[in-house]
């Protein structure tokens, strides 16, 4: 533990100020591997270690004291010596990264102070005072501009980042490739989208859905299908003013996907867009398309809207997770039950092709009394086309054989 405290990076170790941050991050990520056999640490324990890191960054304690406090806290957890050693190394890496950042910032600030001294020595006192006042004004302007900008969060101290470094997260190669691309594109999604649409052999795809694809959001197949039949350009655009977004332009009325054929057309266009940007997902998309087509094949046409709803639910879940593939069908059994099951929560509770008595139109009655009812043999009930009234007096409540007028009229 003392070796980590003494081997802090020296100012001479960083050659270029511009690469100090990246140079301190990448090697640290390579040196820090998930410690074997360590169990899940308690949240209060991780919080105490994070407090020591915050105190060191704020300058309240020295690096050696922070390492000592972290080691003491972890030693009281009852973990094995190997687990404690691995955890201490992870926190020491965080402290080293912060120290490297401070050294790089110091190097970037030294030339500016030398220039100020040189200008002051060459000129007279008036020049020196004017330069000092101009520099103070420039510093104040820079500080104001910096205050307007959003402060960047130091991710090295976030609980989930620390937990990921301590315990690691295993991802399949195709998932890791997708995550790396999305993280790189998140720096400037608009620039990435502009590069895509201005590349030769770029497939036809709605402008708004390119943006969803770059950000890892689910694709709206209704917009894709509408764009396939549209004869006008998609001139809808979004401009941002701070945290406010203004949307301009119009789009054609959406033509929703409602049938098996509609879905096939829209998904083929979407698959081409994915393969243009995520070439490594070819097998995943092939298996998923076959899975959805099998669902269409096993359902009658009136049930196809349920399959379309299932597809939307699956692609939405994939967009919210970074550890699932579209081909992980065993992870979608709940969604399949919800949208395809007879009593699923996503269904009205009965087959689309059946109707209940409440759905049937009311029976149109005729004006003649029902002979079968008067003879006591009508079994139609309220669905009978004739009136269930007396055949003599046309009154309700009795049949013709019990009519009080039967004797008076002399016949039935």
C-alpha positions as CSV (number, residue, x, y, z in Angstrom):
1,X,0.0,0.0,0.0
2,X,2.9,2.3,0.7
3,X,4.3,1.6,-2.8
4,X,1.1,3.1,-4.3
5,X,1.4,6.2,-2.1
6,X,5.0,6.9,-3.1
7,X,4.7,6.2,-6.8
8,X,2.7,9.3,-7.7
9,X,3.2,10.7,-11.2
10,X,5.8,13.5,-11.4
11,X,5.4,16.6,-13.5
12,X,8.1,15.4,-15.9
13,X,6.1,12.3,-16.8
14,X,3.5,14.2,-18.9
15,X,5.2,15.3,-22.1
16,X,2.2,17.1,-23.7
17,X,-0.3,19.1,-21.8
18,X,-3.1,18.4,-24.3
19,X,-2.7,14.6,-23.8
20,X,-2.4,14.6,-20.0
21,X,-6.0,13.7,-19.4
22,X,-6.2,10.9,-22.0
23,X,-2.8,9.6,-21.0
24,X,-3.8,9.3,-17.4
25,X,-7.1,7.6,-18.1
26,X,-6.2,4.9,-20.6
27,X,-3.2,3.3,-18.8
28,X,-5.2,3.5,-15.5
29,X,-8.1,1.6,-17.1
30,X,-5.7,-1.0,-18.4
31,X,-3.9,-1.5,-15.0
32,X,-7.2,-1.7,-13.1
33,X,-8.8,-5.1,-13.6
34,X,-11.8,-6.5,-11.7
35,X,-10.5,-8.1,-8.5
36,X,-11.2,-11.8,-8.4
37,X,-13.5,-13.3,-5.8
38,X,-14.6,-10.0,-4.2
39,X,-18.2,-9.9,-3.1
40,X,-20.6,-6.9,-3.6
41,X,-19.5,-4.1,-1.2
42,X,-22.1,-2.3,0.8
43,X,-23.2,1.1,-0.4
44,X,-22.2,2.9,2.9
45,X,-18.7,1.4,2.5
46,X,-18.3,2.8,-1.0
47,X,-19.7,6.1,0.1
48,X,-17.1,6.5,2.9
49,X,-14.2,5.7,0.4
50,X,-15.7,8.3,-2.0
51,X,-15.8,10.9,0.7
52,X,-12.0,10.4,1.2
53,X,-11.5,10.9,-2.5
54,X,-13.6,14.1,-2.5
55,X,-11.6,15.4,0.5
56,X,-8.3,14.8,-1.4
57,X,-9.6,16.6,-4.5
58,X,-10.8,19.5,-2.4
59,X,-7.3,19.7,-0.8
60,X,-8.5,18.9,2.7
61,X,-6.2,15.9,3.1
62,X,-3.0,14.7,1.5
63,X,-2.8,11.7,-0.8
64,X,-1.1,9.5,1.7
65,X,-3.8,10.2,4.3
66,X,-6.6,9.5,1.8
67,X,-5.0,6.1,0.9
68,X,-4.6,5.3,4.6
69,X,-8.3,6.1,5.4
70,X,-9.5,4.2,2.4
71,X,-7.5,1.1,3.4
72,X,-8.7,1.3,7.0
73,X,-12.3,1.5,5.8
74,X,-12.0,-1.5,3.5
75,X,-10.1,-3.5,6.1
76,X,-13.1,-3.1,8.5
77,X,-15.4,-4.7,5.9
78,X,-14.3,-8.2,6.6
79,X,-13.3,-9.0,3.0
80,X,-10.3,-11.1,2.1
81,X,-6.9,-9.6,1.8
82,X,-6.8,-10.0,-1.9
83,X,-10.2,-8.2,-2.3
84,X,-9.1,-5.3,-0.1
85,X,-5.8,-5.0,-2.0
86,X,-7.6,-4.9,-5.4
87,X,-10.1,-2.3,-4.1
88,X,-7.4,-0.1,-2.7
89,X,-5.5,-0.2,-6.0
90,X,-8.7,0.9,-7.8
91,X,-9.0,3.9,-5.5
92,X,-5.3,4.7,-5.7
93,X,-5.8,4.8,-9.5
94,X,-8.5,7.4,-9.1
95,X,-6.2,9.5,-6.9
96,X,-3.4,9.2,-9.4
97,X,-5.6,10.3,-12.2
98,X,-6.6,13.5,-10.3
99,X,-3.0,14.2,-9.5
100,X,-2.1,13.9,-13.2
101,X,-4.8,16.3,-14.2
102,X,-3.6,18.9,-11.7
103,X,0.0,18.5,-13.0
104,X,-1.2,19.0,-16.6
105,X,-3.2,22.1,-15.7
106,X,-0.2,23.5,-13.9
107,X,2.0,23.0,-17.0
108,X,-0.6,24.7,-19.2
109,X,-0.7,27.8,-16.9
110,X,3.1,28.4,-16.6
111,X,3.8,29.8,-20.1
112,X,1.1,32.4,-19.7
113,X,2.6,33.7,-16.5
114,X,6.0,34.0,-18.1
115,X,4.6,36.0,-21.0
116,X,3.1,38.4,-18.5
117,X,6.4,38.9,-16.8
118,X,8.2,39.4,-20.1
119,X,5.8,42.1,-21.2
120,X,6.0,43.8,-17.9
121,X,9.8,43.9,-17.9
122,X,10.1,45.2,-21.5
123,X,7.6,48.1,-21.1
124,X,7.2,50.9,-18.7
125,X,5.0,51.1,-15.7
126,X,2.0,52.5,-17.7
127,X,2.2,49.6,-20.2
128,X,2.4,47.2,-17.3
129,X,-0.6,48.6,-15.6
130,X,-2.6,48.7,-18.8
131,X,-1.6,45.1,-19.6
132,X,-2.6,44.1,-16.1
133,X,-6.0,45.7,-16.4
134,X,-6.6,44.2,-19.8
135,X,-5.6,40.8,-18.6
136,X,-7.9,41.1,-15.5
137,X,-10.7,42.1,-17.8
138,X,-10.0,39.1,-20.1
139,X,-9.8,36.8,-17.1
140,X,-13.2,38.1,-15.9
141,X,-14.8,37.6,-19.3
142,X,-13.4,34.1,-19.5
143,X,-14.7,33.3,-16.0
144,X,-18.1,34.6,-16.9
145,X,-18.2,32.5,-20.1
146,X,-17.0,29.5,-18.2
147,X,-19.8,30.0,-15.6
148,X,-22.4,30.0,-18.4
149,X,-21.3,26.6,-19.7
150,X,-22.4,23.5,-18.0
151,X,-19.9,22.0,-15.6
152,X,-18.6,18.7,-16.7
153,X,-19.1,15.9,-14.1
154,X,-16.0,14.0,-13.0
155,X,-17.1,10.5,-13.9
156,X,-14.3,8.9,-11.9
157,X,-16.1,9.5,-8.7
158,X,-19.6,8.3,-9.7
159,X,-20.8,5.3,-7.7
160,X,-21.7,3.2,-10.7
161,X,-18.4,3.9,-12.4
162,X,-16.5,2.9,-9.2
163,X,-18.7,-0.2,-8.9
164,X,-18.0,-1.1,-12.5
165,X,-14.2,-0.7,-11.9
166,X,-14.3,-2.9,-8.8
167,X,-16.5,-5.7,-10.1
168,X,-16.3,-5.3,-13.9
169,X,-19.1,-5.9,-16.4
170,X,-18.7,-8.7,-19.0
171,X,-20.2,-7.9,-22.4
172,X,-20.3,-10.0,-25.5
173,X,-18.1,-8.7,-28.4
174,X,-21.0,-7.4,-30.5
175,X,-22.5,-5.6,-27.5
176,X,-19.1,-4.0,-26.7
177,X,-18.7,-2.9,-30.3
178,X,-22.2,-1.3,-30.3
179,X,-21.6,0.4,-26.9
180,X,-18.2,1.8,-28.0
181,X,-19.8,3.4,-31.1
182,X,-22.7,4.9,-29.2
183,X,-20.3,6.4,-26.6
184,X,-18.1,7.9,-29.3
185,X,-21.1,9.4,-31.2
186,X,-22.7,10.9,-28.1
187,X,-20.0,13.6,-28.1
188,X,-21.7,15.2,-31.2
189,X,-24.7,13.3,-32.6
190,X,-25.5,16.1,-35.1
191,X,-22.0,15.9,-36.7
192,X,-22.2,12.1,-36.9
193,X,-25.6,12.3,-38.6
194,X,-24.3,14.9,-41.0
195,X,-21.4,12.7,-41.9
196,X,-23.7,9.7,-42.5
197,X,-26.1,11.4,-44.9
198,X,-23.3,13.0,-46.8
199,X,-21.5,9.7,-47.4
200,X,-21.8,8.1,-50.9
201,X,-24.1,5.0,-51.0
202,X,-25.9,6.1,-47.9
203,X,-29.3,4.3,-47.9
204,X,-32.5,6.3,-48.0
205,X,-33.8,6.8,-44.6
206,X,-35.8,9.6,-42.8
207,X,-33.7,12.4,-41.4
208,X,-35.3,12.2,-38.0
209,X,-34.7,8.4,-37.7
210,X,-31.0,8.8,-38.6
211,X,-30.8,10.9,-35.4
212,X,-32.6,8.2,-33.4
213,X,-30.2,5.6,-34.7
214,X,-27.1,7.6,-33.8
215,X,-28.4,8.1,-30.3
216,X,-29.3,4.5,-29.7
217,X,-33.1,5.2,-29.6
218,X,-35.8,3.0,-31.1
219,X,-36.6,3.6,-34.8
220,X,-40.2,4.6,-35.5
221,X,-41.2,2.3,-38.3
222,X,-44.3,4.4,-39.0
223,X,-42.1,7.3,-40.1
224,X,-39.9,4.9,-42.1
225,X,-43.0,3.5,-43.9
226,X,-44.5,7.0,-44.5
227,X,-41.2,8.2,-45.9
228,X,-41.2,5.3,-48.4
229,X,-44.4,6.5,-50.0
230,X,-43.9,10.2,-49.4
231,X,-43.4,12.5,-52.4
232,X,-42.1,15.5,-50.4
233,X,-38.9,16.1,-48.5
234,X,-38.6,15.9,-44.8
235,X,-37.8,19.6,-43.9
236,X,-38.4,19.2,-40.2
237,X,-35.4,20.5,-38.2
238,X,-34.7,21.3,-34.6
239,X,-32.7,24.2,-33.3
240,X,-31.4,24.5,-29.7
241,X,-31.1,27.7,-27.6
242,X,-29.6,26.6,-24.4
243,X,-31.9,24.0,-22.9
244,X,-34.8,25.0,-25.1
245,X,-35.5,23.2,-28.4
246,X,-37.4,24.8,-31.3
247,X,-38.8,22.6,-34.0
248,X,-39.5,24.0,-37.5
249,X,-40.9,22.5,-40.7
250,X,-43.6,20.0,-41.4
251,X,-43.9,16.3,-42.3
252,X,-46.4,14.3,-44.3
253,X,-49.2,12.7,-42.4
254,X,-47.8,9.4,-40.9
255,X,-48.8,6.2,-42.7
256,X,-48.8,3.7,-39.9
257,X,-47.6,0.1,-40.2
258,X,-50.7,-2.1,-39.8
259,X,-50.0,-5.3,-41.8
260,X,-47.4,-7.9,-42.3
261,X,-46.4,-6.4,-45.7
262,X,-46.1,-2.9,-44.2
263,X,-43.8,-4.1,-41.5
264,X,-41.6,-6.1,-43.9
265,X,-41.1,-3.0,-46.1
266,X,-40.3,-0.7,-43.1
267,X,-38.0,-3.1,-41.4
268,X,-36.0,-3.9,-44.6
269,X,-35.3,-0.1,-44.9
270,X,-34.4,0.0,-41.2
271,X,-32.1,-3.0,-41.5
272,X,-30.2,-1.3,-44.4
273,X,-29.6,1.8,-42.2
274,X,-28.4,-0.3,-39.3
275,X,-26.0,-2.3,-41.5
276,X,-24.6,0.9,-42.9
277,X,-23.6,2.1,-39.4
278,X,-23.4,-1.1,-37.4
279,X,-22.0,-3.6,-39.8
280,X,-21.3,-6.1,-37.0
281,X,-25.0,-6.5,-36.3
282,X,-25.9,-8.4,-39.5
283,X,-26.5,-11.8,-37.9
284,X,-28.5,-10.2,-35.0
285,X,-30.8,-8.4,-37.4
286,X,-31.3,-11.5,-39.6
287,X,-32.3,-13.6,-36.6
288,X,-34.7,-11.0,-35.3
289,X,-36.4,-10.5,-38.6
290,X,-36.9,-14.2,-38.9
291,X,-38.4,-14.3,-35.4
292,X,-41.0,-11.6,-36.1
293,X,-41.9,-13.2,-39.5
294,X,-42.5,-16.5,-37.7
295,X,-44.9,-14.6,-35.4
296,X,-46.8,-13.2,-38.4
297,X,-47.0,-16.7,-40.0
298,X,-48.5,-18.3,-36.9
299,X,-51.2,-15.6,-36.5
300,X,-54.2,-14.9,-38.7
301,X,-54.4,-11.5,-40.4
302,X,-56.6,-10.0,-37.8
303,X,-54.0,-10.7,-35.1
304,X,-51.1,-9.0,-37.0
305,X,-51.4,-5.7,-35.1
306,X,-50.5,-7.6,-32.0
307,X,-47.2,-8.8,-33.6
308,X,-46.5,-5.2,-34.6
309,X,-47.0,-4.1,-31.0
310,X,-44.7,-6.9,-29.8
311,X,-42.0,-5.7,-32.2
312,X,-42.3,-2.1,-30.9
313,X,-42.0,-3.3,-27.3
314,X,-38.9,-5.4,-28.0
315,X,-37.0,-2.7,-29.8
316,X,-37.9,-0.2,-27.1
317,X,-36.5,-2.5,-24.4
318,X,-33.3,-3.0,-26.4
319,X,-32.9,0.8,-26.7
320,X,-33.1,1.0,-22.9
321,X,-30.5,-1.7,-22.2
322,X,-26.9,-2.0,-23.3
323,X,-26.5,-5.7,-22.4
324,X,-29.2,-7.2,-24.7
325,X,-29.4,-8.2,-28.3
326,X,-32.4,-8.3,-30.5
327,X,-31.7,-12.0,-30.9
328,X,-32.0,-12.7,-27.1
329,X,-35.5,-14.1,-27.5
330,X,-35.6,-15.7,-24.1
331,X,-35.5,-12.2,-22.6
332,X,-38.8,-11.2,-24.2
333,X,-41.1,-13.9,-23.0
334,X,-43.0,-11.4,-20.8
335,X,-43.5,-9.1,-23.8
336,X,-44.7,-12.0,-25.9
337,X,-47.3,-13.0,-23.3
338,X,-48.4,-9.4,-22.9
339,X,-49.0,-8.7,-26.6
340,X,-49.7,-12.2,-28.1
341,X,-51.4,-14.0,-25.2
342,X,-55.1,-14.3,-25.1
343,X,-55.3,-12.6,-21.7
344,X,-52.2,-10.5,-22.0
345,X,-52.1,-7.0,-20.5
346,X,-51.5,-5.6,-24.0
347,X,-54.7,-7.2,-25.5
348,X,-58.4,-6.4,-25.0
349,X,-58.9,-9.8,-23.4
350,X,-60.5,-11.6,-26.3
351,X,-59.7,-12.6,-29.9
352,X,-60.0,-9.8,-32.5
353,X,-62.2,-12.0,-34.7
354,X,-64.9,-12.8,-32.0
355,X,-67.6,-10.6,-30.7
356,X,-69.7,-10.6,-27.6
357,X,-73.4,-10.0,-27.2
358,X,-72.6,-6.4,-26.2
359,X,-70.8,-5.9,-29.5
360,X,-73.7,-7.2,-31.6
361,X,-76.2,-4.6,-33.0
362,X,-79.6,-4.6,-31.5
363,X,-82.2,-6.8,-33.1
364,X,-84.8,-5.0,-35.2
365,X,-88.2,-6.2,-34.0
366,X,-91.2,-6.8,-36.2
367,X,-94.7,-5.6,-35.4
368,X,-96.3,-9.1,-35.3
369,X,-96.6,-11.0,-32.1
370,X,-94.5,-14.2,-31.8
371,X,-96.6,-17.3,-32.2
372,X,-94.0,-19.6,-30.7
373,X,-93.9,-17.4,-27.6
374,X,-97.7,-17.5,-27.3
375,X,-97.5,-21.3,-27.6
376,X,-94.6,-21.4,-25.0
377,X,-91.9,-22.8,-27.3
378,X,-89.9,-19.7,-28.3
379,X,-86.2,-20.0,-27.2
380,X,-84.8,-16.9,-28.8
381,X,-85.3,-14.6,-25.8
382,X,-84.5,-11.0,-26.5
383,X,-83.0,-12.0,-29.8
384,X,-86.4,-12.9,-31.3
385,X,-87.5,-10.9,-34.4
386,X,-91.2,-10.9,-33.2
387,X,-92.9,-9.2,-30.3
388,X,-93.4,-11.3,-27.1
389,X,-96.9,-10.0,-26.5
390,X,-100.3,-11.5,-26.3
391,X,-101.7,-12.5,-29.8
392,X,-105.1,-11.2,-28.9
393,X,-104.8,-7.9,-27.0
394,X,-101.2,-7.2,-27.9
395,X,-100.3,-6.6,-24.2
396,X,-97.2,-7.8,-22.4
397,X,-97.2,-10.1,-19.4
398,X,-99.4,-12.9,-20.6
399,X,-99.9,-15.3,-23.6
400,X,-103.0,-15.6,-25.8
401,X,-104.3,-18.6,-23.9
402,X,-104.5,-16.6,-20.7
403,X,-105.8,-13.4,-22.2
404,X,-108.8,-12.0,-20.3
405,X,-110.4,-11.0,-23.6
406,X,-110.3,-14.5,-25.0
407,X,-113.8,-15.5,-23.8
408,X,-115.3,-12.1,-24.7
409,X,-114.0,-12.2,-28.3
410,X,-115.1,-15.8,-28.8
411,X,-111.9,-17.0,-30.4
412,X,-108.2,-16.9,-30.2
